[in-house]
Amino acid sequence: MTNEVSNIIKSLCTSLDVTVFGVYDSNTDKTYICNTKWMKVGQIVEDSNDEKYRILTIEYNEWVTWEPVDPNNQNDLEGVITLPTPYWITGTQLAANREWTISSPNLSAKLPLVWLLEVLRMRKYGMESTYDFDADVRMFFLDETNVLQYYTEDHRNNVMYPMEKLCEEFLNVVNEDVRFVRYDDYELITFSRFGTERTDGMFANILDANLSGVELRIRLIKYKANCIC
C-alpha cells in the first residue's frame, strides 16, 4: 500500500509544469515574468532553443536578470523558459540519504529536491465507500543553501520562498486532479537551515548537503477508480 501511495504522489510531481513565460525588455535589460515559480539566483534555466542562462538577480513574480552560460550565445532570454525539473526521492531518512547521495556526484543535477518521507499513516475504506484511501503525507521541498554566507533573511529570500512556490505548484496539481478530494487545509513548515531541531537548539542535516526549504503535511484522500463524486 505504501508503494501505491508513493507511486501516485510521484506521478503528481512529474506532472508539474516546469516552464514559465518571459518577455525581454531591451530598455531595462530585464526579462519580465509574472510567475517565477521556483526560479532563484544562480539557477540555470533554458530557453526554447535549449540555450542555457544563469539567473543573476530576481524580483519574484516580476523580472529577472541573467547571463548566457555560453559566451557565444547572443540571444536574449524570453519566451518559454524551462526551470530545473525537481528531483524525486522517497524513503525513510536513512534510505533517502543513501540513495540521493550516490545517485550523482553533480549536486545541481538533483536539485531542487522533492522528498516523500515514507512514514505514512493510511486508512483504507470498505466496499460501500466512494473513497479508496486517505494518507497523512509528509513531503520536503528543498534546495541548496549557503550556510556560511547567508543570513536568515538570505535563506528566506533565496531558498525558502522558491521552495514554497514549488510546494504551491504541487498543491495546484493535486487540486486539479479529479482522483482526489479537494483538500481543506494543509500545514507548511519552513526551515531557514534544514535539519532536526534538538532540545538543546542545535541543528543537524538530515541529508548530506546544506539544504533549506519547506515541509508539507497534508491529508490526501483518493476516490476509488471510476467513482468521482
N, C-alpha and C positions, 0 to 999 in steps of 0.2 A: 504494500500500500504506500509506503514511504517513497518507493521508486516511482510509482504512478504520479504522486503529487509533485515530486521533483521534476519529472519529465514535462508535466503540464506547465509548471512555473518557468521552466527553461524555454518552452515554446512561446510563452508570453514575452520573455526577454528577447528572444530572437525576432519578435515581431516589432520591436522598437524602430521607429523612423529615425535613422541616423543622419538625416540631411536637414539643412537649413537653407534659406534663400537670402542672398545678399545683393545689394546694389552699390556699386563703387561710385564715389564722388571725387572727381579729379581736383576739385577746389579745396577739399579738406584732406584729401589723400586717405580717406577712411572708407571702409565698406560697411554700409548700414544694414543691420539685421534686426528684425523686430522680435525674434525669439532665438536667443543664442544657445538655448538648451544647456548642454554640459561643456560648452567651449570654455577654455581657460588660457591664461598666459602661459606661453611656452609650448602649447599643444600644436601638433602637426595635423593640418587638415588638407583635403584635396578638392580641386575643382572638377568640373565635368570632363576635363581633358586629362585627368589623373596627374596633374601638376600639383606639387606639394608646397604648402606655405606654412610658415611658423607664425603663430599669433604673438604679437609684441605687447599690445595693450588692449584692454577691453572695457567698454562701458556696457554692462549687461543689458541685453534686450534693446540696445540702441546701435552700437557700432564697434568695430574692431580695427586695429592697425596690424600690419603683417609685413613679412618679407619672404620672398621666394626661397625655398631650400636650394634650388638650382639657380646659381647666379646668372645663368644664361637665359632664364625664363623672363621674358619681358611683358608677360600678360598681367592683368590686374585680377585680383580675387573678387569674383562676383558670380551671379547665377546660382546654380545648385552647388552647395558646399557640403562635403561629406565629413562627418566627425568620426573619431575613432570608435569602432564598434566595441561595446562593453565586453569584457572577458568574463565568461560564465564559469562558476565553480560551485560545487555543492559538497557537503560533507560535514563531519564534526570538525572541531578546531584542529586537531592533530592531523586528520586525513586531508583536510583542505590545505593546510600549511605545507604538507609534503608535496601534494600534487601541484599546487601553484608554484612552489619554489623550483621544482625540477622540470616544469613544463617548458621553460625557455629561459636562457640566460639574459635575454633582452627584456628589461623591465617595462619599457614603453609598449612592447607588443602585448602585454597582458594587463593594461590599464586603459580606461578605468575598469574597476573590478566590481562585478555583482556576485555576491556570495550568499547562497542559501544555507543557513545553518540547519543541518539535518538533526535537530532535536525537535520533532514535530508532535504536537498533541492533536489527534484527529478523532473525528466522530463519523461513524457510518450509520446510514438510515435504512429502515426497513422497506418492504415492498410497497407499502401504501404511501410512502413519502415521495414527493417530487424531487427531493434532494438526493444526491449521490453521496457526498461527504462534505464536511467542513473541516478546515485545518487552521490552527493558530500558527502563523508563519512569521519567522524572523529572517530578515534579509539585510545585508550590509552593502552599501554603495560607496566605494572607496577609490581614492586616487592618491598619488604620491604627494608628499608634503616635505617642506624643508624645516626640520625640527631645530636646526641651529640658527637659521637666519629669519624665520617667520615669527612675528609676534602673533598673539591670539587673533587679532583683527586680520592679519595676513592669512591665517588659516581659514578664517571665516570667508573672506572675500575670494581667495584663490582656489580653495578646495571645497569647503563645506557648501557654499552656495551652488557651484556647478553640480555637486553630488545631490543636493536637494532637488535640482531641476531634473537630473537623471531619474531620481525616485519618482518625481511627478510624472515623467513620461511613462514610466512603468505603470503607475496607477491609472493613467489615462487609457492604456491598453487594456487593463483589467476591466475598467468601467465600460468599455466599448465591446467587450467580449460577451456575447449572449449566453455563453455557457455558465456564467457566474451571476449570482445575485449581486446587485449593486451594493457596494459596501456602505455602511452607515458612518463609520469613523475608522481612524487608524491612529497609531502612535508613532511619532518621529523623534528619534533621539540623536542629537548632534554630538560630534566629537571634535574638539579642537586639535587633539592628538589622539589617535586611535589606540585603544588599549583597554585593559581591565583595571578598574579602579579598586584599590585595596583599602583596608581600613586605615592604613597609615597615609593614604592620599597619593601613593606612588602609582605610576603607570608602567605597564609592560606591554610591548607589542604582542598582539595575538598572532599576526602573520609576520614573517621575517622580512619586513620592509617598513619604511616610515610612511604610514598611510594615515589618511584622515577622511572624514565623510560623515555619513548618517546611517542609522539603523532604522529600518521599517518593521513595525509589528502590526500585523493585520490579520483579521479573520476572513479567510476565503471560503465561500460557500458555493459549491458547484451543483448545478442541476444534473439529473440523470439524462442520458442521451435521449434525444427526441422528446424532451419534456421541458420546454422553455415556457415559463409561466409569467 
